C-alpha cells in the first residue's frame, strides 16, 4: 500500500509542469550561469584589454611606461576625466605638466588615476596601471642611487614571497562556495511545489477528507507523501551535480584545472552523492512541516520561503574560515555542515569522522522534525481545512 501511494504521488508530482521546471530546468540554468560567472572571475581578465584615457599631449617616454602591459590600451583625449564619465575609457591618468622635468630635477611629481573602484574592470585597470607606474618609480629610484654611487640593496634589504597552501586555491575556494550554495538552493526550490501540493494543496482542493476516509493509516499516507518530496529533492540534487560536472569538464578551463581529486575521485563522488541524498531528506522534512501548517498552497509557500533563504547564510560564515579551522560545530549544524563538508571534499580531504558528524546530525534533526510533522498530521486541526 505504501509503495502504491508513493508511486502515485510521485507520478502526479512530475505531471505538474512547475515541478518539472523547478526540478530539472531551473538547476540547469542556475548552474550554467553561475559556473560561467565564476569562471570569468577566476580568469582574472586574462586576454582582455582595458582603455586608459590619457591627455593628448602625453610624451612618448610616459607612454613607454605601459609598453610592457599588454592589457592596457592608451586612449588619448583632450579631457581624460570626461572620457571616463562618458564610458570611452575605464580609467584615466592625469599627469602634471612638469612631470618629466620634476623627475630629472629630483623634485616631487604627481600622477592622478581616476576610476570606479566598484567596477571590476576599472579596478583591474587601475591596479595594472599602478603596478606599471610602481615599476617605473623603482627604475627612477635605482638610477638616482647609481648616480650617487649607492648600493641598491640599501632600499631593498630583503624580498617577500607569498605562497598559497595549495595550488589553484582561488578556484577551489569559489567551487567550495558555489557547489553547496546552488545545491542547497536548487533542492529547496525543487521540493517546494511538491511539498505544497501534497499537503496544503489537498486541503485547499478539499480532497484531504476523502483521503483520510480510505482504509489507509495516516502514518502510511504521510510517509508516502514525505518520500515523494524527498525523491523530488534527490532528483533535483543529482541533476544539479550532473550539470555542474558537465559544465566544468567541457566549458571551463580554470575551474577544471582546480578540480583534481587524484586517487580519491570515486570516493569523493560517492560521498557527495550521499550528502546530497541526506540533505534532500532533511529539507523534505522541513518542507513537509510548512505544508502541513499551511491551509493553502500560497500560505505553505510563504512558510517555506525562509527555508530557501537559509541556504545563503551559512556561506557567509564559512567563507573566511580556512580548511584547518573547521571544528565540530561546523559539521554538527545542518545546512552549515553542507558547506563545510564540500569545502573539505573539493580540497581532496576525506575525513570520515566529519562525514559521520554531518550525516548523523542531519538525520537526528530530520527524525525530530518528522516526528513533529507526524504529531501534527494525526490531529484533525492541521489536516482539515
N, C-alpha and C positions, 0 to 999 in steps of 0.2 A: 504493500500500500504506500509506504514512504517513497519507494523508488518511482512508482507510477505518478504520484503527486509531484514529485521533484522534476521528473522529465516533462510533465505537462506545463509546470510553471516556467521551466527553462525555455521550452519551445515558445510559449506565449511571450516571454521576455524578448526573445530575438525576433519575434514578429513585429515588435514595436520599432519603428524607424528611429526614434530618439535613442533607444538603447543601442541599436546598431551603429548609429552615427557616433555616439559618445564612447562606445567600446572599441571601435576599430578606427574610424577615420580621424577622430579628434586627436588621439595619441600620435597618429601618423603625421599630421600637420604640425602638431606641437613639437614633436621630436625633430622633424626636419628643420623647422625654423630655428630652434634653439641650438641644434648641432652646428648649423652653418654660422649662426651668430657667434658662438664660442670659438669656432674655427677661425673666424675673422679676428677675434680678439687675440687669440694665441699667436696668429701670424705676425702681429705687431706692425702691420702696414708694410710688410716686405714687398718690394717691387713697385710700390706706389710713389708718385711724385707729388710734392706739395709746392704750391705757389707762394713765394715770399716776395712781397712788394717792397721795392727799394726806390730811392729817388733817381730821377733820370740822369742826374749829374754824377752818379756814383763812379768812383775811379776804378780802373782796371785792377789795381792792387787789392782793393776791398772785395771785388768780385771773385778774385782768385782764392779768397779765404774759403769759399764754399765749393771750390772745384773738386775737392775730394768727397763731397757729399752728393751721391747720385740721386737722392730723393728730394733734394732742394732745387727748385727751379726759380730763378730770379726773374721777377716781372717789374720792369721799370715803369714808374708812374710819377706824374707831377705832384700828386698828393697820396702818398702810401697809406695814410690812415683812412682816407676816403675809399681807397681801393678795397680795404678790408671790410669797411662798413657796407659797401655795395656788393660784396661777395666775389670780387675779382681775384682776391687772394685770401689765404687762410691766416696770414700774419704779415706784419710789416716791420721793417727795420729803419729807424731814423738815426742818422749819423751826424754828429756835429760838423760844422763846415770846416773847422780847422783840425779835424781828427788826425790825419796823417802827419800834419805839422807838429801837433802836440806829441805824437808818438816819437817823432825824430828828436824833439827837444827834451823829451823825458818829463813832460808835464801831464796833468790829468786830462784824459779824454773820455768821451761818453758815447755810448750806443744805447738806444732805447728799442726794445722789442714790444710790439703791440699785437695782442691776440686775444682769443677767447679761451680761458682755461677750462670752461665747461664743455668745450668741443674736443673730442678725442683727436681728430685730425689736426686741429690747431695746436693742441698741446704737444703732439708728436713733432710738429714742425718747429715749435719754439724750443723744444728740447734738443732737436737736431741742430738748430741754429746756435743755441747756447754752447753745445759741445764743440762746434766748429770755431766759434769765437774764443772759447777757452783754450783750444789748441793753439790758436794764433797768439793769444795772450802769453802762453808759456814760451812760444817761439821768440817773441819780443823780449821777454824777461831773460831768456837764455843768451840772446845776442848782447844785451846790456851787460850781463855778468862776464861774458867772454871778453868784451871790450875793456873791462876793468881788471881782467886777469883773475877773476874769482872762480873757484871750483863750483861746478853746478850741483854737486852733492850737498852743498850748504842749504839750498832751498828744497831739496828732496832727499832727506836722510834715509827714508825707507819708503817702500811701496806697499799698498794694501790690495790683497786679492780676496774676493768673495766667492765661495763655492756653495752650491745647494747640497743638501744631504743626499739627494738622488737626482738623476738626470730627468729632464722634462718635468721638473717639479710644478711649473706653472700650468702645464697642460693637465697633469694628473689632478692638481688642485681644482681646476674647473670641472673636470669629469666627476670628481668625488662630490661635487655640489650639484652638478647637472643631473646625474643619473637618479639619485634618490628623490630629488625635488620633482622631476617630471613623473617618476614612478608613483610617488605619493599622490600627486595632483590627478593624474590620469585614472588611478584606481578609485579615488574619491568621486571624481566626476562620472566615471563609467558606471559605478554601482548606484548612484543617486536615483536615476529614473526607475530602475527595477525595484529598489527598496521602497520608493514612494508608492508605486503602483500595487505592490504585493500586500501592503497592509492599509495604508491611508486610502489608496485607490479603491480597495474593496469596500471600505466603509463609505466612501463618497458615492460609489455606484450602488450602494445598498445590497451588495452581494455577499457581504461577510456573514449576515444572519443565515443565509442559505447554506454556506459552507459549514457553519457550526452545527447545523441540523443534520448533517451527514454523519454516518456511524464511524467517524474518524476522531481519534483523540486530539485534543487541542495541541498537546505537545508534539504529536506527529505532524500536524498541519503547520505548526510554527517552525519545526525543524526543517521541513521540506522547503519552506519559503526562505529560511536563513541559508540553506545550502544553495539555493538558486542565486541569492545575492552574492554569496561567496564565490560561486562558479563564475559569475559575470566579472567579478573583481579579478579573479585569477586569469581569466582570458584577456582582460584589459592589460594586466601587468605583463603577461607573456608577449602580447602584441607590441607593447612599449619596448621591451627588451630586444625583441627581434628587429624592430625598426631602428633602434639605437645601434645595434650591431651592424646592420646593413649600411646605414648612413656613414658610420665611422670607417668601416672597411673599404667602401667603394668611393666615397665622395670627399674624404678629408685626407690631409697629409700630416699636419702637426698632431692632431688628436690620435691618429692611427699610430704614429711613432711612439706616442706616450703609453699606449696600451701594450704591455709586454709582460705576461704573467709567467713566462718560462715553463717549467715543468708543472706548475700548479694550475695551468689554464683550465683543465677539465674539473678540477676540484673547486676552483673559484666559480666557474659557471654553474656547477651543481648547487653550491651554497647560495648563489644569487637567486636561482630559481626557487629554492626552499624558502628564502627570506621573502620573496615575492608572494608565495602562497600563504605564508604565516601573516604577513601584513594585510593581504586581501581578506583573510578570515577575520582579522581584528577589526578592520574597517567595516566589514559586513555586519558585525555585531553592533557597532555604533549606529550604522545607518538603519538597522532594524529597530533600534530603540526610538529613533526620531520618527520613523514611520508609524510605530505603534502609538506614540504620543500625539501625532498629528491627526486631525479629523478630516482633513482634505489633503490632496496632493500638494497644493500650494503651501499649506501650513507645514507639511512634512519637509518640503524643500527649504522653507525658511529655517527650520530646525537643523537641517543638515549642512547649510551653508557654512556655519562656523567650523565644522569638522574639516571641510576642504581648505578653509583659511589657515587652520592649524598646521597644515603641511609646510607652509612657508616659514614659520617662526623658528623651528629647530635649525634650519640652515644658517640663520643669523648667529646663533650661539656657537655653532660648530665651525664657522668659517675661520676664525682666528685661533683655533685650537690645533696644535701640532699632533702628529701621529703618536708621538711618545708621551703626550699629555692626556690622552684619553684614560678615564678612570671608570670605576664601577658604575657610577651614576649615568655616564654617557651610554651605557649598554642596558641599563635597567629601566630607563624612562621610554615608554612607547613613542614612536614617531622619531624622537631624537636618536634612538638606537639604530633606526634605519640609516640615517645619515652617517652615524659613527661606524657602523659595520661596513657600509660600502666604502667609506674612506679607507679602512684597512684593506679591504679586498682589492680595490683598484690600485693600491700601492703594492699589491702582491703579498700581503700579510694574511696568513690564515691562523687565527687564534681560536682554538676550539672552546676555550673557556669563555671568551667573549661571545662566541656564537651561541653557546648554551644559555648564557645570561639573556641574550637578546630574544631568542626563541622562547625561553621559559617565561620571561616577564610578559611578553605579548600574549602567550597562551593563558597564563594565570588571569590577567586582567580581562582577556576575552571571555573566559569562563564566567567570571564575576558579572560582566555586562550581560552575557547570555542568560544567566540565572535571573537577573533583574528583569530582562525582557520577558522571560517565561512567566515570572510572577505577575507582570502587567497583563500579559496575554490571557492568563487564566481568569482574569476579572472582567466581567461584562462592561464595567465602566470604561475600559480602554479599548474594547473591541467593537462596541456598539456605537453607532453614530446617533 
